[in-house]
Amino acid sequence: MKMFRPDLENPTADDMAVAAQHMHVLPVGWVETEDISNAVLFLASDESRYITGLPLTVDAGSMLK
């Protein structure tokens, strides 16, 4: 966290979130583990039966920047 917030002596996760939001299109600091798990569960479900050969990027839009 110090690398992203060198202006602070001991940056916290909340301090890091402010800096990380600038790396994403969506207004979030980072993608949570449950977001990845939900994507995996979707791909394992019948709802994704017609999805083939598609990379599913769960990154809050950081690949768009």
Distance bins in CASP14 RR format, pairs under 12 A and 6 or more apart:
PFRMAT RR
TARGET T0000
AUTHOR 0000-0000-0000
RMODE 2
METHOD distances of the structure
MODEL  1
1 7 0 0 0 0 0 1 0 0 0 0 0
1 8 0 0 0 0 1 0 0 0 0 0 0
1 9 0 0 0 0 0 1 0 0 0 0 0
1 10 0 0 0 0 1 0 0 0 0 0 0
1 11 1 0 1 0 0 0 0 0 0 0 0
1 12 1 0 0 1 0 0 0 0 0 0 0
1 13 1 0 0 1 0 0 0 0 0 0 0
1 14 0 0 0 0 1 0 0 0 0 0 0
1 15 1 0 0 1 0 0 0 0 0 0 0
1 16 1 0 1 0 0 0 0 0 0 0 0
1 17 0 0 0 0 1 0 0 0 0 0 0
1 18 0 0 0 0 0 1 0 0 0 0 0
1 19 0 0 0 0 1 0 0 0 0 0 0
1 20 0 0 0 0 1 0 0 0 0 0 0
1 29 0 0 0 0 0 1 0 0 0 0 0
1 30 0 0 0 0 0 1 0 0 0 0 0
2 8 1 0 0 1 0 0 0 0 0 0 0
2 9 0 0 0 0 1 0 0 0 0 0 0
2 10 0 0 0 0 1 0 0 0 0 0 0
2 11 1 0 1 0 0 0 0 0 0 0 0
2 12 0 0 0 0 0 1 0 0 0 0 0
2 15 0 0 0 0 1 0 0 0 0 0 0
2 16 0 0 0 0 1 0 0 0 0 0 0
2 19 0 0 0 0 0 1 0 0 0 0 0
3 11 0 0 0 0 1 0 0 0 0 0 0
3 15 0 0 0 0 0 1 0 0 0 0 0
3 16 0 0 0 0 1 0 0 0 0 0 0
3 19 0 0 0 0 1 0 0 0 0 0 0
3 20 0 0 0 0 0 1 0 0 0 0 0
4 11 1 0 0 1 0 0 0 0 0 0 0
4 12 0 0 0 0 0 1 0 0 0 0 0
4 13 0 0 0 0 0 1 0 0 0 0 0
4 15 0 0 0 0 1 0 0 0 0 0 0
4 16 1 0 1 0 0 0 0 0 0 0 0
4 17 0 0 0 0 1 0 0 0 0 0 0
4 18 0 0 0 0 1 0 0 0 0 0 0
4 19 1 0 1 0 0 0 0 0 0 0 0
4 20 1 0 0 1 0 0 0 0 0 0 0
4 21 0 0 0 0 0 1 0 0 0 0 0
4 22 0 0 0 0 1 0 0 0 0 0 0
4 23 0 0 0 0 1 0 0 0 0 0 0
4 29 0 0 0 0 0 1 0 0 0 0 0
4 30 0 0 0 0 0 1 0 0 0 0 0
5 11 1 1 0 0 0 0 0 0 0 0 0
5 12 0 0 0 0 1 0 0 0 0 0 0
5 13 0 0 0 0 0 1 0 0 0 0 0
5 14 0 0 0 0 0 1 0 0 0 0 0
5 15 1 0 1 0 0 0 0 0 0 0 0
5 16 1 0 0 1 0 0 0 0 0 0 0
5 17 0 0 0 0 0 1 0 0 0 0 0
5 18 1 0 0 1 0 0 0 0 0 0 0
5 19 1 0 1 0 0 0 0 0 0 0 0
5 20 0 0 0 0 1 0 0 0 0 0 0
5 22 0 0 0 0 0 1 0 0 0 0 0
6 15 0 0 0 0 0 1 0 0 0 0 0
6 16 0 0 0 0 0 1 0 0 0 0 0
6 19 0 0 0 0 0 1 0 0 0 0 0
7 15 0 0 0 0 1 0 0 0 0 0 0
7 18 0 0 0 0 0 1 0 0 0 0 0
7 19 0 0 0 0 1 0 0 0 0 0 0
8 14 0 0 0 0 0 1 0 0 0 0 0
8 15 1 0 1 0 0 0 0 0 0 0 0
8 16 0 0 0 0 1 0 0 0 0 0 0
8 18 0 0 0 0 0 1 0 0 0 0 0
8 19 0 0 0 0 1 0 0 0 0 0 0
9 15 0 0 0 0 0 1 0 0 0 0 0
10 16 0 0 0 0 0 1 0 0 0 0 0
11 17 0 0 0 0 0 1 0 0 0 0 0
11 18 0 0 0 0 1 0 0 0 0 0 0
11 19 0 0 0 0 1 0 0 0 0 0 0
11 20 0 0 0 0 0 1 0 0 0 0 0
12 18 0 0 0 0 0 1 0 0 0 0 0
12 19 0 0 0 0 0 1 0 0 0 0 0
13 19 0 0 0 0 0 1 0 0 0 0 0
13 20 0 0 0 0 1 0 0 0 0 0 0
13 29 0 0 0 0 1 0 0 0 0 0 0
13 30 0 0 0 0 1 0 0 0 0 0 0
13 32 0 0 0 0 0 1 0 0 0 0 0
14 20 0 0 0 0 0 1 0 0 0 0 0
14 21 0 0 0 0 0 1 0 0 0 0 0
14 29 0 0 0 0 1 0 0 0 0 0 0
14 30 0 0 0 0 0 1 0 0 0 0 0
15 21 0 0 0 0 0 1 0 0 0 0 0
15 29 0 0 0 0 0 1 0 0 0 0 0
16 22 0 0 0 0 0 1 0 0 0 0 0
16 23 0 0 0 0 0 1 0 0 0 0 0
16 29 1 0 0 1 0 0 0 0 0 0 0
16 30 0 0 0 0 1 0 0 0 0 0 0
17 23 0 0 0 0 0 1 0 0 0 0 0
17 24 0 0 0 0 0 1 0 0 0 0 0
17 27 0 0 0 0 0 1 0 0 0 0 0
17 28 1 0 0 1 0 0 0 0 0 0 0
17 29 1 0 1 0 0 0 0 0 0 0 0
17 30 1 0 0 1 0 0 0 0 0 0 0
17 31 0 0 0 0 0 1 0 0 0 0 0
17 32 0 0 0 0 0 1 0 0 0 0 0
17 60 0 0 0 0 0 1 0 0 0 0 0
18 27 0 0 0 0 0 1 0 0 0 0 0
18 28 0 0 0 0 0 1 0 0 0 0 0
18 29 0 0 0 0 1 0 0 0 0 0 0
18 30 0 0 0 0 0 1 0 0 0 0 0
19 29 0 0 0 0 1 0 0 0 0 0 0
19 30 0 0 0 0 0 1 0 0 0 0 0
20 26 0 0 0 0 0 1 0 0 0 0 0
20 27 0 0 0 0 0 1 0 0 0 0 0
20 28 0 0 0 0 1 0 0 0 0 0 0
20 29 1 1 0 0 0 0 0 0 0 0 0
20 30 1 0 1 0 0 0 0 0 0 0 0
20 31 0 0 0 0 0 1 0 0 0 0 0
20 59 0 0 0 0 0 1 0 0 0 0 0
20 60 0 0 0 0 1 0 0 0 0 0 0
20 62 0 0 0 0 1 0 0 0 0 0 0
21 27 1 0 0 1 0 0 0 0 0 0 0
21 28 1 0 0 1 0 0 0 0 0 0 0
21 29 1 0 1 0 0 0 0 0 0 0 0
21 30 0 0 0 0 1 0 0 0 0 0 0
21 60 0 0 0 0 1 0 0 0 0 0 0
21 61 0 0 0 0 0 1 0 0 0 0 0
21 62 0 0 0 0 0 1 0 0 0 0 0
21 65 0 0 0 0 0 1 0 0 0 0 0
22 28 0 0 0 0 0 1 0 0 0 0 0
22 29 0 0 0 0 1 0 0 0 0 0 0
22 60 0 0 0 0 0 1 0 0 0 0 0
22 62 0 0 0 0 1 0 0 0 0 0 0
22 65 0 0 0 0 1 0 0 0 0 0 0
23 29 1 0 0 1 0 0 0 0 0 0 0
23 30 0 0 0 0 1 0 0 0 0 0 0
23 31 0 0 0 0 0 1 0 0 0 0 0
23 59 0 0 0 0 1 0 0 0 0 0 0
23 60 0 0 0 0 1 0 0 0 0 0 0
23 61 0 0 0 0 1 0 0 0 0 0 0
23 62 1 0 1 0 0 0 0 0 0 0 0
23 63 0 0 0 0 0 1 0 0 0 0 0
23 64 0 0 0 0 0 1 0 0 0 0 0
23 65 1 0 0 1 0 0 0 0 0 0 0
24 30 0 0 0 0 1 0 0 0 0 0 0
24 31 0 0 0 0 1 0 0 0 0 0 0
24 57 0 0 0 0 0 1 0 0 0 0 0
24 58 0 0 0 0 0 1 0 0 0 0 0
24 59 1 0 0 1 0 0 0 0 0 0 0
24 60 1 1 0 0 0 0 0 0 0 0 0
24 61 1 0 1 0 0 0 0 0 0 0 0
24 62 1 0 1 0 0 0 0 0 0 0 0
24 63 0 0 0 0 1 0 0 0 0 0 0
24 64 0 0 0 0 1 0 0 0 0 0 0
24 65 1 0 0 1 0 0 0 0 0 0 0
25 57 0 0 0 0 0 1 0 0 0 0 0
25 59 0 0 0 0 1 0 0 0 0 0 0
25 60 1 0 0 1 0 0 0 0 0 0 0
25 61 1 0 1 0 0 0 0 0 0 0 0
25 62 1 0 0 1 0 0 0 0 0 0 0
25 63 0 0 0 0 1 0 0 0 0 0 0
25 64 1 0 1 0 0 0 0 0 0 0 0
25 65 1 0 0 1 0 0 0 0 0 0 0
26 35 0 0 0 0 0 1 0 0 0 0 0
26 58 0 0 0 0 0 1 0 0 0 0 0
26 59 0 0 0 0 1 0 0 0 0 0 0
26 60 1 0 1 0 0 0 0 0 0 0 0
26 61 1 0 0 1 0 0 0 0 0 0 0
26 62 0 0 0 0 1 0 0 0 0 0 0
26 63 0 0 0 0 0 1 0 0 0 0 0
26 64 0 0 0 0 1 0 0 0 0 0 0
26 65 0 0 0 0 0 1 0 0 0 0 0
27 60 0 0 0 0 1 0 0 0 0 0 0
27 61 0 0 0 0 0 1 0 0 0 0 0
28 35 0 0 0 0 1 0 0 0 0 0 0
28 58 0 0 0 0 0 1 0 0 0 0 0
28 59 0 0 0 0 0 1 0 0 0 0 0
28 60 1 0 1 0 0 0 0 0 0 0 0
28 61 0 0 0 0 1 0 0 0 0 0 0
28 62 0 0 0 0 0 1 0 0 0 0 0
29 35 0 0 0 0 0 1 0 0 0 0 0
29 59 0 0 0 0 0 1 0 0 0 0 0
29 60 1 0 0 1 0 0 0 0 0 0 0
29 61 0 0 0 0 0 1 0 0 0 0 0
29 62 0 0 0 0 0 1 0 0 0 0 0
30 36 0 0 0 0 0 1 0 0 0 0 0
30 58 0 0 0 0 0 1 0 0 0 0 0
30 59 0 0 0 0 1 0 0 0 0 0 0
30 60 1 0 0 1 0 0 0 0 0 0 0
30 61 0 0 0 0 0 1 0 0 0 0 0
30 62 0 0 0 0 1 0 0 0 0 0 0
31 37 0 0 0 0 0 1 0 0 0 0 0
31 38 0 0 0 0 0 1 0 0 0 0 0
31 39 0 0 0 0 1 0 0 0 0 0 0
31 57 0 0 0 0 1 0 0 0 0 0 0
31 58 1 0 1 0 0 0 0 0 0 0 0
31 59 1 0 0 1 0 0 0 0 0 0 0
31 60 1 0 1 0 0 0 0 0 0 0 0
31 61 0 0 0 0 1 0 0 0 0 0 0
31 62 0 0 0 0 1 0 0 0 0 0 0
31 63 0 0 0 0 0 1 0 0 0 0 0
32 38 0 0 0 0 1 0 0 0 0 0 0
32 39 0 0 0 0 0 1 0 0 0 0 0
32 58 0 0 0 0 1 0 0 0 0 0 0
32 59 0 0 0 0 0 1 0 0 0 0 0
32 60 0 0 0 0 1 0 0 0 0 0 0
33 39 0 0 0 0 0 1 0 0 0 0 0
33 40 0 0 0 0 0 1 0 0 0 0 0
33 58 0 0 0 0 0 1 0 0 0 0 0
34 40 0 0 0 0 0 1 0 0 0 0 0
34 41 0 0 0 0 1 0 0 0 0 0 0
34 58 0 0 0 0 0 1 0 0 0 0 0
35 41 0 0 0 0 0 1 0 0 0 0 0
35 42 0 0 0 0 0 1 0 0 0 0 0
35 56 0 0 0 0 0 1 0 0 0 0 0
35 57 0 0 0 0 0 1 0 0 0 0 0
35 58 1 0 1 0 0 0 0 0 0 0 0
35 59 0 0 0 0 1 0 0 0 0 0 0
35 60 0 0 0 0 1 0 0 0 0 0 0
35 61 0 0 0 0 0 1 0 0 0 0 0
36 42 0 0 0 0 0 1 0 0 0 0 0
36 43 0 0 0 0 0 1 0 0 0 0 0
36 56 0 0 0 0 1 0 0 0 0 0 0
36 57 0 0 0 0 0 1 0 0 0 0 0
36 58 1 0 1 0 0 0 0 0 0 0 0
36 59 0 0 0 0 1 0 0 0 0 0 0
36 60 0 0 0 0 0 1 0 0 0 0 0
37 43 0 0 0 0 0 1 0 0 0 0 0
37 44 0 0 0 0 0 1 0 0 0 0 0
37 58 0 0 0 0 1 0 0 0 0 0 0
38 44 0 0 0 0 0 1 0 0 0 0 0
38 45 0 0 0 0 0 1 0 0 0 0 0
38 47 0 0 0 0 0 1 0 0 0 0 0
38 48 0 0 0 0 0 1 0 0 0 0 0
38 56 0 0 0 0 0 1 0 0 0 0 0
38 58 0 0 0 0 1 0 0 0 0 0 0
39 45 0 0 0 0 0 1 0 0 0 0 0
39 47 0 0 0 0 0 1 0 0 0 0 0
39 48 0 0 0 0 1 0 0 0 0 0 0
39 51 0 0 0 0 0 1 0 0 0 0 0
39 54 0 0 0 0 0 1 0 0 0 0 0
39 55 0 0 0 0 0 1 0 0 0 0 0
39 56 1 0 1 0 0 0 0 0 0 0 0
39 57 0 0 0 0 1 0 0 0 0 0 0
39 58 1 0 1 0 0 0 0 0 0 0 0
39 59 0 0 0 0 0 1 0 0 0 0 0
40 48 0 0 0 0 0 1 0 0 0 0 0
40 56 0 0 0 0 1 0 0 0 0 0 0
40 58 0 0 0 0 1 0 0 0 0 0 0
41 47 0 0 0 0 1 0 0 0 0 0 0
41 48 0 0 0 0 1 0 0 0 0 0 0
41 56 0 0 0 0 0 1 0 0 0 0 0
41 58 0 0 0 0 0 1 0 0 0 0 0
42 48 1 0 1 0 0 0 0 0 0 0 0
42 49 0 0 0 0 0 1 0 0 0 0 0
42 51 0 0 0 0 1 0 0 0 0 0 0
42 54 0 0 0 0 0 1 0 0 0 0 0
42 56 0 0 0 0 1 0 0 0 0 0 0
42 58 0 0 0 0 0 1 0 0 0 0 0
43 49 0 0 0 0 0 1 0 0 0 0 0
43 50 0 0 0 0 0 1 0 0 0 0 0
43 51 1 0 0 1 0 0 0 0 0 0 0
43 52 0 0 0 0 0 1 0 0 0 0 0
43 53 0 0 0 0 0 1 0 0 0 0 0
43 54 0 0 0 0 1 0 0 0 0 0 0
43 55 0 0 0 0 0 1 0 0 0 0 0
43 56 1 0 0 1 0 0 0 0 0 0 0
43 58 0 0 0 0 0 1 0 0 0 0 0
44 51 0 0 0 0 0 1 0 0 0 0 0
44 56 0 0 0 0 0 1 0 0 0 0 0
45 51 0 0 0 0 0 1 0 0 0 0 0
48 54 0 0 0 0 1 0 0 0 0 0 0
48 56 0 0 0 0 1 0 0 0 0 0 0
55 63 0 0 0 0 1 0 0 0 0 0 0
56 63 0 0 0 0 0 1 0 0 0 0 0
57 63 1 0 1 0 0 0 0 0 0 0 0
57 64 0 0 0 0 1 0 0 0 0 0 0
59 65 0 0 0 0 1 0 0 0 0 0 0
END
